[in-house]
Amino acid sequence: MHLFDAHCHLDSELLQEPCAALLERAHTAGVHGFLVPAVLPQQWEKLSRWPQQYPSCHIALGLHPSALLNPLPPLAPLMETLETLLPHACAIGECGLDKKLATTVAMQKQAACFAAQLLLAKKHGLPLVIHCQGAYGTLLELLSQHAPLPAGFVLHSFSGPPEMLKAFTLLGGYFSYSGNICRAYAKKSLNALKHTPLQRLLFETDSPFQSPLYPLPNEPAFLKLVVEKASEFLGVPFAELAHLSSLNAQRLFGLPPLA
């Protein structure tokens, strides 16, 4: 069994153990590949060295909408810096739109930041790792404006409207489900999961967030619990779902088979 954690913040200060210890436990639990996305420009250089230091970790470099809450350099030079580091990355992100932040960061500003990263992704043939909260209509509009998107994208920790799955899929979308599907209030996420094409399905922990064993901090070793829940809910054997979702991640991110 080889699982792929499609979204985990292993460089987060909230994880109080060394990355090596977390990876060892994850490997023991059958998780052999990891996508570690940046959310702030301060992370970019450090994460760029991770694939050499931790060969099972692959990185995405990008600017999360929450980064716009803090003073940042102008967008153009930021994107120039990001572009120089992209040879180390297999995706651009975590980027996107967040309606919950709209009272402090205007959606227009968020959209401009997202569009700049989308253009870089198209230029370099890289997929996008997308965060979206309450702005799926705007996101679909932006993606459609810049179609085609041959490298695709993943909507991480997806809990959007099932009726929008087809439109995102036609644009090249994949859909990643996190530990929140294991919680009692997970009806929206499970409803979306039920309608997700299996060939576009990924799983993640979003460590250290969204723990399936809340209030315990999340970690990649818990990915097995997420896939077990999905297996039970969908009626698809665990081994088949683990294998299929790992192949999907390899295809989207352009990675070799898991070792």
Backbone as a ProteinNet text record, in pm:
[ID]
protein_1_A
[PRIMARY]
MHLFDAHCHLDSELLQEPCAALLERAHTAGVHGFLVPAVLPQQWEKLSRWPQQYPSCHIALGLHPSALLNPLPPLAPLMETLETLLPHACAIGECGLDKKLATTVAMQKQAACFAAQLLLAKKHGLPLVIHCQGAYGTLLELLSQHAPLPAGFVLHSFSGPPEMLKAFTLLGGYFSYSGNICRAYAKKSLNALKHTPLQRLLFETDSPFQSPLYPLPNEPAFLKLVVEKASEFLGVPFAELAHLSSLNAQRLFGLPPLA
[TERTIARY]
84.1	0	87.3	59.6	133	32.8	27.3	-60.9	18.4	-51.2	9.9	-69.9	-2.8	-66.5	-55.9	-168.1	-168.2	-163.9	-156.8	-150.9	-117.9	4.5	42.4	149.4	129.6	219.8	326.6	418.3	516.4	620.3	624	716.7	650.1	526	453.1	513.8	520.7	570.9	474.2	350.5	253.2	283.6	363.3	408.2	533.2	521	625.6	732.3	723.9	826.4	906.5	1027.4	1106.1	1035.5	1054.9	993	1031	1154.6	1200.9	1118.5	1081.6	1001.3	860.5	803.6	669.6	669.8	774.6	784	801.3	879.7	900.2	768.9	688	558.3	465.5	471	387.2	425.3	554.7	600	551.9	558	511	362.2	287.4	142.6	109.1	211.1	185.9	183.6	219.6	220.7	363.7	380.7	515.9	541.6	444.6	463.6	387.7	443.1	388.1	399.7	292.7	297.2	292.6	398.4	410.9	399.9	288.2	270.5	313.4	366.4	396.3	272.3	262	153.3	206.6	334	396.3	527.4	566.7	692.8	814.8	804	916.5	951.1	858.3	882.5	950.3	948.2	983.4	1124.8	1223.4	1362.6	1387.5	1337.6	1359	1295.5	1169.4	1102.2	1167.7	1230.4	1297.9	1408.3	1460.8	1567.7	1513	1384.1	1327.3	1336.5	1309.5	1314.9	1450.4	1558.4	1689.6	1705.6	1653.6	1667.6	1573.1	1451.7	1348	1294.8	1353.1	1318.1	1171.5	1100.6	959.1	867.9	925.7	848.4	863.2	752.3	747.9	682.7	722.5	677.1	596.6	509.2	439.1	474.8	498.3	535	428.3	375.7	271.8	238.5	134.5	93.1	-54	-80.7	-216.2	-286.7	-419	-487.1	-467.7	-448.5	-426.9	-294.5	-199.6	-71.2	-92.2	-203.2	-231.8	-278.2	-297.6	-331.5	-211.6	-91.8	31.7	94.4	177.4	248.5	338.1	329.6	410.5	473.1	582	634.8	531.2	547.6	455.6	446.5	332.4	305	402.3	435.1	521	657.2	733.1	862.1	847	736.2	711.9	700.6	626.2	609.3	741.2	824.9	957.1	1041.5	1037.2	1110	1055.8	924.2	861.6	904.7	908.1	942	1083.7	1176.4	1314	1325.4	1230.5	1236.3	1152.1	1077.6	986.2	1054.3	1182.1	1245	1247	1231.7	1231.9	1092.1	989.3	850.6	781.4	681.6	599.6	461.8	437.2	307.7	322.6	224.1	216.4	100.6	128.1	25.5	88	18.2	-125.9	-175.2	-260.3	-313.5	-464.9	-532.2	-676.1	-755.4	-877.7	-973.9	-1040.3	-1067.2	-1129.9	-1227.5	-1355.1	-1458	-1459.4	-1413.8	-1410.4	-1312.6	-1215.4	-1116.3	-1155.8	-1270	-1304	-1325.7	-1356.6	-1376	-1243.4	-1133.4	-1002.1	-913.1	-935.4	-862.4	-966.7	-982.3	-1085.3	-1070.9	-1185.1	-1182.9	-1110.2	-1118.2	-1048.2	-897	-846.4	-702.7	-665.3	-750.3	-726.4	-724.6	-820.7	-831.1	-708.6	-657	-538.9	-417.1	-403.6	-292.2	-304.4	-424.9	-447.2	-420	-469.8	-451.7	-303.8	-224.4	-80.8	-14.2	-56.2	-0.2	-53.3	-177.2	-235.5	-158.1	-123.3	-47.4	91.1	154.4	284	269.9	162.4	139.3	123	49.4	32.5	165.3	241.4	368.6	465.6	466.4	564.8	506.1	380.3	320.1	308	273.6	261	115.4	73.9	-61	-69.6	-191.2	-217.7	-273.6	-233.2	-291.9	-377.5	-509.4	-602.7	-678.7	-678.1	-760.4	-883.1	-1001.8	-1122.2	-1221.4	-1262.5	-1364.4	-1473.7	-1591.5	-1708.2	-1701.7	-1611.9	-1595.9	-1582.6	-1655.5	-1640.7	-1687.4	-1789.6	-1836.3	-1731	-1670.6	-1564.7	-1444.5	-1410.2	-1297.2	-1322	-1440.1	-1472.2	-1464	-1510.4	-1505.1	-1360.1	-1273.2	-1132.7	-1062.8	-1086.6	-1024.9	-1073.6	-1201.1	-1257.8	-1199.2	-1176.1	-1118.8	-979.3	-907	-768.4	-755.2	-866.5	-861.4	-804.8	-740.1	-724.5	-614.3	-624.9	-527.3	-472.2	-383	-341.5	-274.9	-211.3	-145.5	-242.7	-363.4	-465.5	-447.5	-528.7	-526.8	-597.7	-574.1	-645.3	-709.9	-835.7	-906.6	-887.7	-806.6	-768.3	-876.9	-889.7	-992	-1128.3	-1168.3	-1287	-1414.7	-1499.4	-1632.7	-1732	-1703.8	-1786.8	-1912.6	-1993.2	-2120.5	-2097.8	-2160.3	-2142.6	-2180.5	-2277.2	-2319.4	-2212	-2104.7	-1996	-1880.5	-1888.7	-1780.1	-1753.3	-1859.1	-1841	-1767.2	-1806.2	-1742.8	-1595	-1561.1	-1419.3	-1343.5	-1408.2	-1343.8	-1310.4	-1401.8	-1379.4	-1262.5	-1232.7	-1120.1	-988	-995.1	-873	-861.5	-973.5	-969.4	-962	-888.3	-887.3	-941.9	-981.8	-1048.7	-989.1	-935.7	-868.2	-953	-963.5	-1046.4	-958.3	-990.2	-905.4	-974.5	-912.5	-964.5	-1100.7	-1147.1	-1279.8	-1391.1	-1365.4	-1470.2	-1493.7	-1404	-1417.6	-1500.9	-1540	-1610.9	-1761.5	-1833.3	-1978.7	-2048.8	-1988.2	-2053.4	-2009.4	-1959.5	-1893.8	-1989.5	-2117.1	-2214.8	-2180.8	-2137.9	-2106.8	-1990.7	-1885.3	-1768.5	-1801.1	-1877.3	-1912.4	-2004.1	-2093.5	-2181.4	-2100.2	-2000	-1912.3	-1830.3	-1778.5	-1699.3	-1780.3	-1905.7	-1991.7	-2002.4	-1993	-2010.5	-1877.8	-1766	-1635.2	-1591.5	-1553.2	-1501	-1377.1	-1372.4	-1261.7	-1126.9	-1125.9	-999.3	-951.3	-1030	-989	-981.3	-969.9	-979.4	-841.4	-817	-696	-735.3	-639	-660.8	-544.3	-573.1	-473.4	-501.7	-401.8	-427.1	-443.9	-380.2	-372	-305.5	-217.5	-146	-82.2	-87.2	-137.1	-285.5	-356.6	-497.1	-590.2	-719.4	-826.8	-801.6	-763.1	-729.6	-852.8	-841.1	-951	-963	-863	-863.9	-862.3	-934.5	-940.9	-981.4	-915.7	-825.9	-676.9	-641.7	-500.3	-452.9	-330.8	-277.2	-270.1	-293.9	-292.7	-150	-130.4	-1.2	-25.3	71.4	49.9	18.3	62.3	30.9	-119.2	-195.9	-341.4	-411.9	-336.8	-401.1	-476.5	-424.4	-490.5	-634.3	-658.1	-793	-886.6	-832.5	-912.8	-954.1	-858.9	-889.4	-981.4	-965.3	-1056.5	-1199.6	-1218	-1350.8	-1409.7	-1329.8	-1377.4	-1411	-1328.9	-1352.3	-1486.2	-1510.4	-1636.6	-1755.8	-1741.9	-1851.9	-1883.2	-1779.5	-1798.9	-1823.3	-1790.9	-1804.1	-1697.8	-1581.1	-1467.8	-1361.1	-1305.4	-1204.6	-1089.8	-1041.9	-937.1	-814.6	-765.7	-643.8	-662.5	-780.4	-808	-810	-872.7	-882.1	-745	-665.7	-530	-445.8	-451	-372.2	-418.4	-548	-602.6	-570.2	-588.5	-562.8	-414.6	-327.4	-183.7	-145.7	-203.7	-179.2	-228.8	-343.2	-396.7	-299.4	-243.8	-147.9	-22.3	26.1	145	119.6	1.2	-32.7	-43.2	-114.2	-134	-2.6	79.9	202.9	324.6	306.4	417.1	527.2	489.3	584.5	609	725.3	749.9	666.4	653.3	579.9	639	553.6	598.8	689.2	796	890	850.8
-120.5	0	125	215.1	341	455.4	536.7	653.1	779.6	878.3	1007.6	1115.3	1191.8	1303.8	1426.5	1463.2	1567.1	1709.2	1725.2	1861.5	1851.2	1886.1	1884.5	1991.8	2070.4	2181.2	2132.5	2051.3	1989	2085.5	2206.5	2307.2	2398	2368.5	2453.8	2448.2	2563.6	2570	2503.8	2479	2413	2264.5	2209.2	2070.8	2071.6	2018.6	2035.8	1926.9	1837.9	1734.5	1760.5	1709.4	1723.4	1656.1	1712	1656.7	1510.3	1475.9	1338.2	1238.3	1276.1	1187.4	1171	1280.8	1275.1	1189.1	1202.9	1123.8	975.7	945.3	804.4	739.3	810.2	755.2	741.2	840.1	833.7	714.3	692.2	578.5	447.1	437.7	317.4	295.5	406.4	398.8	382.7	372.4	349.4	472.9	589	714.6	736	736.1	738.6	860.2	949.5	1070.8	1186.1	1307.3	1423.7	1546.2	1625.9	1755.7	1861.6	1940.9	2042.9	2180.2	2251.6	2381.4	2497.4	2600.6	2724.8	2813.1	2897.2	2995.2	3138	3152.8	3284.1	3288.6	3405.5	3414.3	3382.2	3400.9	3370.3	3221.7	3137.8	2993.2	2945.5	3025.1	2975.3	2918.4	2994	2947.1	2821.8	2821.1	2704.5	2580.2	2592.2	2476.6	2431.6	2523.2	2486.7	2383.4	2376.8	2280.3	2146.9	2140.6	2019.6	1895.1	1902.4	1778.6	1708.4	1784.9	1721.4	1662.6	1734.7	1690.4	1575.3	1582.7	1481.5	1434	1332.3	1292.6	1255.2	1215	1179.5	1302	1418.8	1543.9	1621.1	1662.9	1746.8	1878.4	1986.3	2116.4	2193.1	2277.1	2378	2513.4	2610.5	2744.5	2843.7	2919.8	3015.1	3109.6	3186.3	3292.9	3273.8	3234.3	3213.2	3347.9	3353.2	3482.9	3544.9	3462.6	3518.6	3592.7	3563.3	3635.6	3783.4	3816.2	3954.9	4036.8	3970.1	4042.2	4119.8	4079.8	4140.8	4227.3	4324.4	4403.5	4314.1	4331.6	4252.9	4345.3	4302.4	4378.2	4382.9	4472	4475.2	4338.8	4312.1	4180.5	4141.5	4234.9	4201.4	4147.1	4217.3	4159.9	4030.9	4017	3891.4	3775.5	3797.8	3692.6	3663.1	3763.4	3740.7	3650.3	3676.5	3591.1	3449.3	3438.3	3306.4	3230.1	3298.9	3233.2	3176	3243.6	3193.8	3063.6	3038.6	2919.4	2803.9	2826	2723.7	2595.5	2598.6	2470.6	2368.8	2413.9	2323	2268.4	2322.6	2293.1	2207.7	2131.8	2054	2116.5	2229.2	2297.2	2438.6	2522.3	2657.8	2661.8	2710	2718.1	2707	2723.6	2727	2868.3	2881.3	3011.2	2998.9	3111.9	3100.6	3220.3	3192.2	3295.2	3254.1	3353.7	3325.4	3436.8	3405.1	3506.2	3549.5	3461.3	3496.3	3610	3626.4	3732.4	3861.7	3859.9	3971.3	4103.4	4098	4222.8	4293.9	4219.8	4280.4	4279.7	4184.2	4179.9	4172.7	4280.1	4287.1	4170.6	4116.4	4006.2	4044.5	4170.6	4215.7	4198.1	4229	4213.1	4065.3	3984.1	3840.3	3782.3	3828.1	3776.7	3814.6	3934.6	3978.7	3893.7	3864.4	3781.4	3639.9	3585.7	3451.4	3445.9	3546.3	3547.7	3554.1	3627.7	3636.9	3499.9	3423.5	3289.5	3192	3210.6	3128.5	3146.1	3270	3297.3	3232.6	3235.8	3168.2	3017.4	2962.1	2818.5	2781.8	2862.1	2835.4	2848.4	2951	2975.4	2859.2	2800.5	2696.8	2555.8	2543.3	2411.3	2339.1	2413.8	2356.3	2358.2	2258.2	2261.7	2360.8	2398	2489.2	2412	2451.3	2400.9	2513.8	2493.2	2603.4	2588.9	2697.7	2714.5	2795.2	2746.9	2824.6	2810.6	2924.6	2930	3026.5	2971.7	3055.6	3139.3	3105.7	3187.7	3100.3	2988.9	2894.8	2953.2	3036.7	3099.5	3191.1	3274.3	3364.4	3285.4	3179	3095.3	3032.2	2977.3	2915	3016	3136.1	3241.6	3274.2	3287.6	3319.1	3206.5	3083.9	2970.6	2960.8	2985.4	2978.3	3085.8	3204	3314.6	3279.8	3197.9	3165.6	3026.4	2959.8	2827.9	2839.9	2733.7	2602.4	2600.3	2505.1	2488.2	2345.4	2320.9	2182.8	2110.9	2184.4	2118.7	2090.3	2147	2117.5	2190.5	2149.3	2210.6	2116.8	2139.9	2065.7	2164.8	2139	2215.3	2140	2196.8	2123.8	2134.5	2026.7	2015.9	2059.8	1997.7	2042.6	2015	2116.2	2100.2	2188	2208.3	2295.5	2227.1	2300	2246	2131.5	2017.7	1905	1940	2032.1	2068	2142.3	2187.2	2256.1	2162.5	2038.4	1943.3	1924.8	1912.7	1887.6	2003.1	2127.6	2244.6	2251.3	2226.7	2227.3	2111.6	1996.1	1880	1907.4	1970.2	1999.9	2096.7	2175.5	2269	2204.8	2079.1	2008.8	1989.3	2002.7	2000.6	1861.8	1854.4	1740.6	1789.5	1696.2	1733.1	1651.2	1721.4	1656.2	1667.7	1556.7	1551.8	1525.5	1596.9	1597.4	1529.1	1542	1479.1	1527.9	1638.3	1685.8	1592	1499.6	1404.4	1301.7	1296.6	1202.3	1258.7	1384.5	1449.3	1441.7	1458.6	1442.5	1545.1	1664.2	1770.8	1772.9	1662.4	1661.8	1639.5	1671.7	1638.8	1702.7	1830.1	1898	1829.5	1800.6	1737.3	1597.3	1521.6	1385.9	1387.1	1485.4	1497	1524.9	1612	1639.6	1514.9	1446.7	1325.4	1221.4	1206.4	1106.9	1129.7	1256.6	1290.4	1313.7	1294.1	1319.4	1201.7	1227	1117.3	1054	923.5	855.2	889	915.9	946.9	1088.5	1166.3	1302.1	1317.5	1208.5	1207	1199.6	1291.2	1290.2	1294.1	1258.8	1268	1341.8	1406.6	1488.8	1489.3	1535.1	1560.2	1708.2	1794.6	1938.2	1958	1866.3	1877.3	2016.1	2074.1	2021.1	2050.4	2090.7	2130.4	2013.8	2031.1	1940.3	1795.4	1775.5	1642.1	1551.7	1428.8	1333.1	1282	1309.9	1270.1	1394.2	1497.5	1620.8	1588.1	1650.1	1766.1	1733.2	1609.1	1579.5	1656.7	1709.1	1774.9	1675	1723.2	1636.1	1608.8	1495.5	1461.3	1364	1351	1267.5	1121.3	1068.5	929.5	907	1013.7	1001	993	1002.6	996.4	864.7	759	629.1	635.9	713.5	727.2	797.2	895.1	967.8	874.6	796.6	705.2	592.7	548	446.1	498.2	621.7	681	691.1	736.9	748.3	611.4	512.8	376.5	323.7	343.4	298.6	373.4	503.3	586.4	556.4	538.4	517.1	370.8	280.1	138.6	89.7	154.5	115.1	55.4	-60.5	-121.2	-24.8	-30.1	61.8	56.3	-63.8	-77.6	-16.7	-35.8	19.8	172.7	228.2	373.4	434.1	369	416.9	419.5	310.6	300.9	403.7	413.5	504.3	650.4	690.4	830.3	864.3	767.6	791.4	808.9	726.8	741.6	877.2	920.6	1052.1	1163.2	1154.1	1255.7	1254.7	1135.1	1125.3	1188.3	1164.7	1219.7	1371.6	1422.9	1567.5	1640.6	1592.6	1663.2	1619.1	1525.8	1482.3	1412.7	1320.4	1255.6	1110.8	1055.3	912.9	828.4	699	611.7	617.2	598.1	602.8	484.2	511.6	405.6	343.1
0	0	0	-92.1	-100.1	-109.1	-5.7	-2	-32.6	-89.2	-117.4	-46.2	41.1	111.2	21.1	-39.6	-142.6	-88.9	44.4	100	248.8	284.4	426.1	449.2	554.4	585.6	684.8	635	723.3	776.3	722.9	775.1	878.1	913.9	1008.2	1148	1212.7	1350.5	1448.3	1406.1	1492.2	1509.1	1419	1433.2	1520.2	1639.3	1739.7	1735.4	1637.9	1621.8	1495.4	1488.4	1365.6	1247.9	1131.6	1011.9	992	1021	1000.7	1082.4	1205.2	1289.5	1232.9	1183.7	1124.1	997.9	917.3	794.6	826.2	928.4	965	1006	1088.9	1129.6	1009	919.4	800.5	713.1	693.5	612.8	673.7	805.4	874.9	850.2	837.5	812.6	665.5	579.7	438	351.9	408.3	331.5	282	150.1	92.9	3.6	-8.5	-87.4	-25.7	-40.9	27.7	-61.7	-66.4	-134.1	-25	-15.6	89	22.8	44	-21.5	67.9	6.4	77.6	78.4	179.8	186	193.1	229.6	245.7	166.7	117	43.1	129	261.7	350.7	350.2	306.5	304.9	176.9	72.9	-59.5	-67.5	-20.9	-34.3	48.1	171.6	258.3	196.9	152.1	95.1	-35.3	-105.9	-230.5	-208.2	-87	-55.9	-6.2	22.5	82.2	-5.3	-136.3	-214.7	-208.8	-191	-175.1	-35.7	63.8	202.4	235.2	181.1	206.2	70.5	11	-125.7	-146.6	-42	-59.7	-55.2	-25.6	-19.7	-150.7	-204.2	-324.1	-283.9	-346.5	-297.1	-401.1	-348.3	-427.9	-367.1	-451.3	-405.2	-450.7	-356.3	-392.1	-279.3	-302.1	-210.7	-176.6	-53.4	-2.1	13	-5.3	12.3	150	253.4	387.6	398	307.3	307.5	279.4	213.4	178.7	299.1	412.5	535.7	588.5	547.5	596.7	487.1	527	425.2	340.4	209.4	116.3	13.2	-49.3	-162.9	-274.7	-371.5	-485.3	-553	-613.4	-668.6	-780.3	-868.2	-982.8	-940.2	-852	-809.6	-730.1	-656.5	-584.6	-682.9	-790	-890.1	-961.7	-978.5	-1038.5	-949.2	-818.2	-723.5	-726.5	-724.8	-729.8	-854.9	-966.6	-1093	-1090.7	-1025	-1020.7	-942.1	-851.4	-765.6	-817.8	-924.1	-973.8	-1021.6	-1064.9	-1101.2	-987.6	-863.8	-749.3	-718.3	-782	-744.7	-850.2	-806.1	-899.4	-916.1	-847.1	-857.6	-804.1	-834.1	-779.2	-681.2	-560.8	-458	-319.9	-223.1	-213.5	-242.3	-339.9	-377.8	-390.3	-410.2	-428.5	-381.2	-336.9	-297.3	-167.3	-81.4	47.9	82.9	72	97.9	243.7	334.4	476.7	504.1	416.1	433.4	362.8	293.1	204	276.9	407.1	480.8	506.1	503.6	526.7	402.1	313.1	185.7	74.2	0.6	-103	-201	-245.4	-340.2	-468.7	-506.1	-626.5	-610.8	-490.6	-463.4	-459.8	-396.5	-393.8	-535.6	-617.9	-754.5	-837.5	-816.9	-891.2	-854.1	-726	-678.6	-733.4	-731.6	-783.4	-933.7	-1007	-1151.7	-1190.2	-1112.9	-1141.1	-1128.9	-1029.2	-1010.6	-1115.8	-1155.3	-1260.5	-1391.6	-1422.3	-1544.4	-1539.7	-1422.3	-1407.4	-1427.4	-1372.4	-1387.4	-1534.7	-1608.9	-1751.7	-1826.1	-1792.6	-1859.9	-1841.2	-1720.6	-1689	-1692.2	-1731.1	-1741.8	-1610	-1504.9	-1371.3	-1325.5	-1248	-1191.1	-1075.9	-1042.9	-931.4	-812.4	-692.6	-568.5	-512.9	-514.7	-492.2	-360.8	-285.2	-165.5	-206.7	-172.2	-201.6	-87.3	-34.3	70.4	26.2	-2.8	-29.2	-154.4	-248.2	-368.8	-492.9	-495.4	-605.9	-738.5	-736.5	-859.2	-919.7	-835.2	-882	-930.8	-858.1	-896.7	-1033.8	-1053.8	-1181.6	-1295.4	-1268.7	-1370.3	-1408.5	-1307.3	-1333.7	-1409.3	-1368	-1435.7	-1580.2	-1600.7	-1735.6	-1825.5	-1769.1	-1846.8	-1899	-1822.7	-1859.6	-1920.6	-1946.7	-2010	-2152.1	-2201.7	-2139.3	-2033.9	-1942.6	-1834.8	-1843.9	-1938.4	-1966.6	-1850.8	-1759.1	-1644.8	-1531.5	-1537.3	-1438.1	-1306.1	-1209.8	-1076.8	-980	-851.1	-747.2	-652.3	-620.5	-517.8	-387.1	-299.8	-178.4	-73.3	4.5	109.4	55.2	-53	-125.6	-46.7	-41.7	17	-58.8	-186.9	-268.3	-317.3	-394.4	-443.8	-542.3	-523.4	-616.5	-759.6	-775.7	-911	-989.3	-921.1	-990.7	-1026.3	-980.7	-1006	-1155	-1234.1	-1376.7	-1444.3	-1410.7	-1472.7	-1437.6	-1309.6	-1270	-1335.6	-1345.9	-1407.4	-1553.7	-1624.7	-1765.9	-1786.2	-1684.5	-1691.9	-1649.5	-1604	-1562.3	-1413	-1340.7	-1195.8	-1134	-1024.6	-933.4	-799.7	-712.8	-588.2	-474.2	-375	-263.8	-137.8	-65.9	55	176.4	285.1	404.7	521.7	638.8	759.9	802	744.6	786.4	741.1	646.3	609.1	719.5	817.9	928	1043	1032.5	1143.3	1124.7	1236	1234.5	1145.7	1128.8	1052.6	906.4	855.7	724.8	608.2	623.5	519	385.1	385.5	258.7	186.9	261.1	200.7	150.3	228.2	187.1	64.9	57.6	-58	-184.3	-170.5	-284.3	-320.9	-219	-242.3	-319.8	-285.3	-349.6	-500.1	-542.7	-684.1	-757.7	-689.6	-750.8	-837.2	-962.8	-1046.2	-982	-976.3	-909.1	-972.6	-1102.4	-1169.1	-1139.5	-1063.8	-1025.3	-873.3	-801.7	-656.2	-591.4	-495.7	-414.5	-267.1	-181.5	-36.8	27.8	138	206.9	356	433	575.6	605.3	526.7	559	694.7	732	860	871.7	992.1	1120.1	1144.5	1039.2	1052.9	1017.6	1047.1	1006.1	1047.8	1170.2	1217.6	1222.3	1171.6	1187.3	1329.9	1411.4	1553.3	1642.9	1600.1	1677.8	1821.8	1924	1919.6	1902.8	1869.4	1844.8	1721.2	1724.7	1604.9	1489	1370.3	1254	1207.6	1141.7	1083.3	968.8	876.5	758.4	788.4	902.5	936.6	946.6	969.6	983	847.4	737.7	606.1	588	646.2	634.8	686.1	792.1	847.5	749.7	677.9	579.2	466	416.5	305.5	352.4	475.2	529.8	534.2	577.2	580.7	440.3	345.4	207.5	150.1	181.2	133.7	184.3	311.7	372.3	311	294.8	244.5	97.7	16.2	-127	-163.4	-71.2	-102.7	-199.1	-196.8	-280.8	-188.6	-219.9	-131.7	-102.8	21.3	65.4	-25.1	-55	-134.7	-273.5	-330.6	-463.3	-458.8	-355.6	-343.1	-315.3	-232.1	-202.6	-329.8	-405.1	-527.8	-631	-650	-750.8	-719.2	-593.8	-556.7	-566.7	-537.1	-551.6	-698.3	-785.9	-929.8	-979.9	-927.8	-966.4	-927.9	-806.9	-760.9	-847.1	-880.2	-964.6	-1101.6	-1156.1	-1287.5	-1282.1	-1183.1	-1173.4	-1151.3	-1059.2	-1021.5	-1102.2	-1194.7	-1279.3	-1202.1	-1112.2	-1022.4	-1063	-1024.3	-1048.5	-953.4	-979.5	-888.2	-748.1	-647.4	-508.4	-479	-404.9	-369.5	-236
[MASK]
+++++++++++++++++++++++++++++++++++++++++++++++++++++++++++++++++++++++++++++++++++++++++++++++++++++++++++++++++++++++++++++++++++++++++++++++++++++++++++++++++++++++++++++++++++++++++++++++++++++++++++++++++++++++++++++++++++++++++++++++++++++++++++++++++++

